[in-house]
Amino acid sequence: MDQSRAFEHHVREIVDASEGKQTTRDAVVVESWLRCLNDHKLDPEHKGEARILPEKALRQHQQEAEDLLSIARFGMEDLYRRVNSMGYVLLLTDAKGVTVDFIGDEKVDRELKRAGLYIGSEWSEENAGTCGVGACLASGEALTIHQTDHFDMAHTPLSCTAAPIYHSDGSPIGVLDVSLLMSPSEKYSQALTLEVVKSCVRRIELANLMNSRKSDWILRLNRTSEFLGVDPNCAVSIAADGTISGLTHGAHRLFAKTIGQSWKNVQGFVGKPFEDVFDFDFNDIPRLMGAETPGEQAVEMADGQIMFADVRAPVRPEPAAARPQLPEALARIHGGDSRMQALAGKAARIVDKQISIILEGETGVGKEFVAKALHEARKKKGPFIAINCAALPEALIESELFGYAPNSFTGANAKGKKGLIEQANGGTLFLDEIGDMPLALQARLLRVLAEKEVMAVGATKPVPVDIRVVSASHRNLKALVDAGQFRQDLYYRLNGVVLPIPALRDREDKHWIIKQISSVVSPDGPLRFSKEATDALAAYHWPGNIREMMNVFELCLALCDSGKVEVADLPEHIAS
């Protein structure tokens, strides 16, 4: 069938379905087509381009989805390792259908972006018509939208399998979508993929529940005892007062069935007594701990159904007084400046999560100082390795970053050399001036971050690495991406969260900074400044930021003989 006839046939099928004529399509597909026509007023004859959000809007969506990103990433990477050889691409969207994370094959990067299988793409049903993400969000069900199931003819080469991700309070927070640019014509070819995606989402929701309800009892439930410890169907958390405090979506559906209602019509179970859905005394939950036989693990539901459960006891938190509100290392990066205070508070929330960080700011604002504070604030320390991508000669940067095998090139050390990335294993890799890294090396760095392994120059076997990446640049990385000078996929891999560092001229804590720099440049005792000199320093606009201030103070230390720096001792352009 040629393209024009295929298009006409597709449009006719949608119109026929809207008129109630018989169709072989799944009910969930027809329901989505009807919503597209009646609710969203979409035209089946219109071929729409994939919509990619601008950078600023995408960043807002990513920041709002920080918790989802941090929890889902491990599950996504594990899933991608299993399906990437079959050509699949993974999208993680928020509850509005915006792709906030993406894993795909860089070899077909251009084709993926054109098809909308990319970071920042918007797949809501209102915008894209019937599609995996949009239909999944609208129906609340895991599903496959295969080729001509799509409403928009532009998307019909795709096969998209998606499953909704729910918060522990029962509200939808996102969708995990696994898509193919081209796929076998039969829809049943994606049946196994659908089960794999649903299993991955169950693990993501379970991890979220266990992480967010640490002070509650957690019951992991399964219909058979054999798979209870391997892949539980669902889980529920119970607070100390015996009420349900959180649950996975599988538990929501199970409990709705138990009380004889559709899960879509139930208002929610959070806050309801445990005994509303279990014929089991809440006070007997501790006896399930350590249960090994099916008889010991069995719990009866209110409708008589038997489930098998294992239990995690509440994790008792330390007394609030014993826990500092902010890690000491982060508390030391400012002296009361409101923007730095907000930066430190945000950093404290993510410092122990595997979220890559970009530090934005002008040259000399102290990006490496903040990066070291982020490293020191982590519970898992390890080494801190800083790499200035602009300072390394292009001819040496590859061997410096990745290392090299023994005798791998002329002049190489006979014993080889461990690269800086491998030296950072278990700790933090700080990539300063990342925007100056050559494009060829950006591709190699992307592979290191994606595969979590590094291959030395001349080596035949990769070495696994576990690194936290903090990058920094005084250049606008997004502008470099748009100009083709920086890889977009690497940018979004590094762009987990952006922490902007204000310029020194805009800081509200200049007097505090003056004292700190005074102590650094004069270890025998801080430099002393007269009031007039301090006022002149605070009024100066500092185009070179903190680095310039350090140079000025070192000059003052060398030239001042009186023990106190006066205005006359300052450089002319500051004194005036």
C-alpha positions in Angstrom: 0.0 0.0 0.0 1.5 3.3 -1.0 1.9 6.2 1.4 -1.2 8.2 0.2 -3.5 5.2 0.2 -2.2 4.2 3.7 -2.9 7.7 4.9 -6.5 7.6 3.5 -7.1 4.2 5.0 -5.9 5.3 8.4 -8.1 8.4 8.5 -11.1 6.3 7.3 -10.6 3.8 10.1 -10.5 6.5 12.7 -13.7 8.1 11.3 -15.4 4.6 11.2 -14.5 3.9 14.8 -16.0 7.3 15.8 -19.2 6.3 14.1 -19.4 3.1 16.1 -18.5 0.7 13.2 -16.8 -2.6 14.1 -13.0 -2.5 14.3 -10.3 -5.0 15.3 -8.5 -2.3 17.3 -8.1 -2.8 21.1 -10.7 -0.9 23.1 -8.1 1.3 24.8 -7.0 2.5 21.3 -10.5 3.3 20.1 -11.3 5.1 23.4 -8.1 7.2 22.9 -9.1 8.0 19.2 -12.5 9.2 20.5 -10.9 11.4 23.1 -8.7 12.9 20.4 -11.7 13.6 18.1 -14.2 14.7 20.7 -12.3 16.1 23.7 -9.0 17.4 22.1 -10.5 18.4 18.7 -7.6 16.9 16.8 -7.7 16.4 13.1 -6.7 12.8 11.9 -5.7 14.3 8.5 -3.1 16.6 10.1 0.4 15.3 10.3 2.1 16.8 13.4 5.8 17.2 14.0 7.1 15.9 17.3 7.0 18.8 19.9 10.3 19.4 21.8 10.1 21.8 24.7 12.6 24.7 24.9 15.5 24.3 27.3 14.1 26.6 30.0 10.7 24.8 30.1 12.3 21.4 30.1 14.6 22.3 33.1 11.5 23.4 35.0 9.9 20.0 34.4 13.1 18.2 35.4 13.4 20.1 38.6 9.8 19.3 39.5 10.5 15.6 38.8 13.8 15.4 40.8 12.6 12.6 43.1 11.1 10.6 40.2 14.4 11.0 38.2 16.6 9.9 41.1 14.5 6.8 41.9 13.7 5.7 38.3 17.2 6.1 36.8 18.7 2.9 38.2 15.7 0.8 37.0 15.9 2.5 33.6 19.6 1.7 33.2 19.1 -1.9 34.2 16.2 -2.2 31.8 18.1 -0.6 28.9 21.0 -3.0 29.3 18.5 -5.8 28.7 16.7 -4.3 25.7 19.2 -2.0 23.9 20.4 -4.8 21.6 16.9 -5.0 20.2 16.8 -1.3 19.2 14.6 0.0 22.0 14.7 3.6 23.4 13.6 4.4 26.9 11.7 7.6 27.8 10.7 8.7 31.3 8.0 11.3 31.3 6.4 13.3 34.1 2.6 13.3 34.7 2.2 15.9 31.9 3.8 13.7 29.3 7.1 15.7 29.0 10.2 13.5 28.6 12.4 14.3 31.6 14.9 11.5 31.0 16.0 9.4 28.0 18.3 6.5 27.2 18.9 5.7 23.5 21.5 4.7 21.0 23.6 7.7 20.0 24.2 6.2 16.5 20.6 7.0 15.6 20.4 10.2 17.6 19.1 12.3 14.7 16.4 9.8 13.8 15.2 9.6 17.4 15.0 13.3 17.8 13.0 13.6 14.5 10.6 11.0 15.8 10.2 12.7 19.1 11.9 9.8 21.1 14.1 12.3 22.9 14.6 14.4 26.0 12.2 17.3 26.2 9.6 15.7 23.8 5.9 16.2 24.9 3.7 13.2 24.4 0.4 14.2 26.0 -2.7 12.9 24.3 -3.9 16.5 23.8 -0.7 17.4 21.9 0.4 14.2 20.2 -2.9 12.3 19.8 -3.0 8.6 20.6 0.5 7.5 21.6 2.0 5.3 24.3 2.6 7.9 26.9 -0.6 9.9 26.2 -3.0 6.9 26.2 -1.2 5.5 29.3 -1.7 8.8 31.2 -5.4 9.1 30.1 -6.3 5.5 30.9 -4.0 4.8 33.8 -3.2 1.4 32.3 0.0 -0.2 30.9 -0.5 -0.6 27.2 1.2 -0.8 23.8 0.3 1.6 21.0 1.6 -0.1 17.9 2.2 1.6 14.6 -1.2 2.5 13.1 -2.8 2.5 16.6 -1.3 6.0 16.7 -3.8 8.8 15.9 -1.3 10.9 14.0 0.0 9.3 10.8 3.4 10.9 11.4 3.9 8.5 14.4 2.7 5.3 12.8 6.2 3.8 12.2 6.6 3.7 16.0 5.7 1.0 18.5 5.4 2.4 22.0 4.9 0.3 25.2 4.2 2.4 28.3 3.3 1.8 32.0 2.2 4.5 34.4 4.2 5.2 37.6 2.3 6.1 40.7 3.3 7.9 43.8 2.8 6.2 47.2 -0.3 8.3 47.8 -1.9 6.8 44.6 -1.4 9.9 42.3 0.2 9.4 38.9 3.7 10.9 38.7 5.0 9.7 35.3 5.3 7.1 32.6 8.0 4.7 31.6 7.9 4.2 27.9 9.9 1.7 25.8 9.7 2.5 22.0 11.0 1.2 18.7 11.7 3.4 15.6 10.8 0.4 13.5 9.2 -2.9 14.7 7.7 -6.1 13.4 4.2 -5.6 12.0 2.5 -7.9 14.5 1.4 -6.2 17.7 1.7 -9.3 19.7 5.5 -9.0 19.2 5.4 -6.5 22.0 3.6 -8.6 24.6 6.8 -9.6 26.4 8.0 -6.0 26.3 4.9 -4.9 28.1 5.5 -7.4 30.9 9.1 -6.3 31.2 8.1 -2.6 31.4 5.4 -3.4 34.0 7.9 -5.3 36.1 10.4 -2.4 36.0 7.7 0.1 37.1 6.8 -2.2 40.0 10.4 -2.0 41.2 10.5 1.7 40.8 7.3 2.2 42.8 8.5 -0.2 45.5 11.8 1.7 45.8 9.9 4.9 46.1 7.6 3.6 48.8 10.4 2.1 50.8 12.5 5.3 50.5 9.7 7.7 51.4 8.1 5.7 54.2 11.1 4.6 56.2 9.5 5.2 59.6 6.5 2.8 58.7 6.0 -0.9 58.5 6.3 -2.1 54.8 4.4 -5.2 53.7 5.6 -6.6 50.3 2.8 -8.9 48.9 2.7 -11.6 46.4 0.0 -14.1 45.3 2.6 -17.0 45.6 5.2 -17.4 48.2 7.8 -18.7 45.7 8.3 -15.2 44.1 7.8 -13.1 47.2 11.4 -12.3 47.7 12.2 -11.9 44.0 9.4 -9.8 42.5 6.5 -8.9 44.8 3.3 -7.9 43.1 2.8 -4.9 45.3 3.5 -3.3 48.6 1.8 -1.2 51.3 3.2 0.9 54.2 1.4 1.1 57.6 1.9 3.9 60.0 2.3 3.4 63.8 -1.4 4.2 64.3 -2.4 1.3 62.1 -3.5 3.3 59.1 -2.3 2.9 55.5 0.3 5.6 54.8 1.3 4.6 51.2 1.0 1.9 48.6 2.1 0.9 45.2 -0.3 1.0 42.3 -0.6 -2.8 42.4 -1.7 -2.6 46.0 -4.2 0.1 45.1 -5.8 -2.3 42.5 -5.7 -5.2 44.8 -7.4 -3.3 47.7 -10.1 -1.9 45.3 -10.9 -5.5 44.2 -11.0 -6.6 47.8 -13.7 -4.1 48.7 -15.5 -4.8 45.4 -14.9 -1.5 43.6 -13.0 -0.4 40.4 -9.7 1.1 41.4 -10.5 4.1 39.2 -13.5 4.9 41.4 -11.9 4.5 44.8 -10.9 7.8 46.3 -7.8 6.4 47.9 -6.7 4.2 50.7 -4.1 6.5 52.4 -5.3 7.2 55.9 -7.7 4.2 56.1 -7.3 1.5 58.8 -5.2 -1.5 57.9 -8.1 -3.8 58.9 -10.4 -2.2 56.2 -8.6 -4.4 53.6 -6.9 -7.1 55.7 -8.6 -9.6 57.9 -5.5 -9.4 60.0 -4.7 -7.7 63.3 -2.3 -4.7 62.8 -0.6 -5.6 66.1 0.3 -9.0 64.7 2.5 -7.6 61.9 5.8 -8.0 63.8 5.3 -11.8 63.8 5.6 -11.8 60.0 9.2 -10.7 60.4 11.6 -13.5 59.6 8.7 -15.8 58.4 10.1 -18.5 56.1 7.3 -21.0 55.4 4.2 -20.2 53.3 2.0 -20.8 56.3 3.9 -18.2 58.4 3.8 -15.7 55.5 0.1 -16.0 54.7 -2.2 -13.1 55.4 -5.9 -13.0 54.6 -7.6 -10.2 52.8 -11.0 -8.8 53.8 -12.6 -10.8 50.9 -11.0 -14.1 52.0 -8.2 -14.0 49.4 -4.9 -15.3 50.7 -1.7 -13.2 50.0 1.8 -13.9 51.1 3.8 -11.1 52.8 7.2 -10.3 54.1 7.9 -7.3 56.3 10.4 -4.5 56.8 10.3 -3.0 60.2 10.2 0.8 60.7 13.6 2.5 60.5 13.8 4.7 63.6 15.4 8.1 62.8 18.0 9.7 64.9 16.8 12.5 67.2 16.4 15.7 65.3 18.9 17.4 67.6 21.6 14.9 66.6 21.2 15.6 62.9 22.5 19.0 61.5 20.0 20.7 59.3 22.7 21.2 56.7 26.0 19.3 56.1 28.8 21.3 57.6 30.7 21.4 54.2 27.6 23.1 52.5 27.0 25.4 55.4 30.5 26.8 54.9 30.0 28.0 51.3 28.2 31.2 52.2 27.8 33.8 54.9 24.1 34.5 54.6 23.6 35.3 50.9 20.0 34.2 50.0 20.9 32.6 46.7 23.8 30.7 48.0 21.6 29.7 51.0 19.0 28.3 48.5 21.8 26.5 46.6 23.1 24.9 49.7 19.6 23.8 50.8 18.9 22.3 47.3 22.3 20.6 47.2 21.8 19.0 50.6 18.7 17.2 49.3 20.5 15.6 46.4 24.0 15.3 47.6 23.8 11.6 48.3 21.7 10.8 45.3 23.1 9.7 41.9 22.1 12.9 40.2 24.6 14.7 38.0 25.1 18.3 38.7 26.1 21.3 36.6 27.5 24.4 38.3 26.8 27.5 36.4 28.6 30.8 36.9 31.1 33.3 35.6 34.8 32.6 35.6 36.2 32.9 39.1 33.0 32.6 41.2 34.3 29.5 43.0 32.8 26.6 41.1 35.5 24.2 42.2 35.1 25.3 45.8 31.4 24.5 45.7 32.2 21.2 44.0 34.5 20.2 46.8 31.9 21.1 49.3 29.4 18.9 47.5 31.9 16.1 47.6 32.8 16.6 51.3 29.1 16.7 52.2 28.5 13.2 50.8 28.3 10.2 53.2 30.2 8.2 50.6 33.4 10.2 50.2 36.0 8.5 48.0 38.6 10.6 46.0 37.9 14.0 44.5 39.4 14.4 41.1 39.2 17.7 39.3 39.8 18.0 35.6 40.1 21.3 33.8 39.1 20.4 30.3 40.3 23.7 29.0 43.8 23.4 30.4 44.7 19.9 29.1 46.3 19.9 25.6 44.0 18.2 23.1 46.8 15.7 22.2 47.0 14.5 25.8 43.5 14.9 27.1 42.4 11.4 26.0 45.2 9.6 27.7 44.9 11.8 30.8 41.2 11.1 31.1 41.0 7.5 30.2 44.5 6.3 30.9 46.4 3.9 28.6 47.6 0.3 28.5 51.3 -0.6 28.8 53.3 0.4 25.6 50.1 1.4 23.8 51.8 4.2 21.9 55.3 5.7 21.3 56.5 7.2 24.5 53.9 5.5 26.7 54.9 4.2 30.1 55.9 0.6 30.1 53.5 -0.1 33.0 50.6 1.9 31.5 48.8 4.7 33.4 45.5 4.9 35.2 43.4 7.7 33.8 41.8 10.5 35.9 38.3 9.0 35.5 39.4 5.7 36.9 41.2 7.5 39.7 37.9 9.1 40.7 36.3 5.6 41.1 34.1 5.6 44.3 34.2 9.4 44.5 33.5 12.6 42.6 34.7 13.6 39.1 34.7 17.3 38.7 34.8 18.4 35.0 35.7 22.1 35.0 35.1 24.0 31.7 33.4 20.9 30.3 32.3 23.1 27.3 35.9 23.1 26.0 36.1 19.3 25.7 36.6 18.1 22.1 33.5 16.5 20.5 35.2 13.1 19.9 36.0 12.8 23.6 32.5 13.9 24.6 31.3 10.7 22.9 33.7 8.6 24.9 32.7 10.4 28.1 29.1 9.8 27.4 29.7 6.0 27.0 31.6 6.0 30.4 28.6 7.6 32.1 26.1 5.4 30.4 27.9 2.1 30.8 29.7 2.9 34.1 32.9 1.5 32.7 36.1 3.1 31.2 38.3 1.7 28.5 41.9 2.9 28.6 43.7 3.8 25.3 45.1 0.5 23.8 43.2 -1.7 26.3 40.9 -4.6 25.3 38.9 -4.9 28.5 36.9 -2.1 30.2 37.2 -1.3 33.9 34.0 -0.7 35.9 33.8 2.7 37.6 31.4 4.2 40.1 31.6 8.0 39.9 29.5 11.0 40.8 29.9 13.7 38.1 29.9 17.4 38.9 30.6 19.6 35.8 31.0 23.3 35.4 31.4 25.9 32.7 31.4 29.7 32.3 30.0 29.2 28.8 26.3 28.6 28.0 26.2 24.8 27.4 22.8 25.0 25.8 24.0 27.6 23.3 27.0 25.3 22.5 24.5 22.4 21.9 22.5 24.5 19.6 25.7 25.5 17.7 26.7 21.9 17.3 29.8 22.3 19.5 28.5 20.2 22.4 26.7 16.8 22.3 23.1 17.2 23.2 22.9 13.6 24.7 25.9 14.3 26.9 24.4 17.7 28.0 21.2 16.0 29.2 23.2 13.2 30.9 25.1 15.8 32.9 22.1 18.1 33.3 20.5 16.3 36.3 20.2 19.5 38.2 21.7 23.0 37.6 23.0 25.0 40.5 23.7 28.6 39.5 26.4 30.4 41.5 25.9 34.2 41.6 28.7 36.6 40.7 30.6 38.2 43.5 29.2 41.7 42.7 25.7 40.3 43.3 26.4 38.5 46.6 24.8 39.8 49.8 27.6 38.4 52.0 30.6 40.3 50.5 31.9 41.3 54.0 31.9 37.6 55.0 33.7 36.7 51.8 36.3 39.4 52.4 37.1 37.8 55.8 37.3 34.3 54.4 39.7 35.3 51.6 41.7 37.3 54.0 42.3 34.1 56.1 43.1 32.1 53.0 45.8 34.4 51.6 47.3 35.1 55.0 47.5 31.9 57.0 49.6 33.6 59.8 46.6 35.8 60.6 43.8 37.4 58.4 44.5 40.6 56.6 43.1 43.6 58.4 41.3 46.3 56.4 40.3 49.8 57.5 36.6 50.6 57.3 37.2 52.8 54.2 39.2 50.0 52.5 36.5 47.5 53.4 33.8 49.8 52.0 35.8 50.2 48.8 36.2 46.5 48.4 32.5 45.9 49.0 31.5 48.6 46.4 33.8 47.3 43.7 32.1 45.3 41.0 34.7 42.5 40.8 34.5 41.4 37.1 37.0 38.6 37.9 34.9 37.5 41.0 36.6 35.6 43.9 39.7 34.8 41.9 40.3 38.5 41.3 39.7 39.2 45.0 42.4 36.6 46.0 44.9 38.2 43.6 44.2 41.7 45.0 44.5 40.4 48.6 47.8 38.7 47.8 49.1 42.0 46.4 47.9 43.9 49.5 49.7 41.3 51.7 52.9 42.0 49.8 52.7 45.8 49.7 51.2 46.7 53.1 53.7 47.4 55.9 51.5 48.9 58.6 49.5 45.8 59.5 46.3 47.3 58.3 45.3 47.8 54.7 44.2 51.3 53.9 42.5 52.7 50.8 45.9 53.9 49.5 47.2 50.3 49.6 44.5 49.1 47.3 44.9 49.0 43.5 44.0 52.3 41.8 40.9 50.9 40.0 39.5 49.7 43.3 40.4 52.6 45.5 38.8 55.1 43.0 
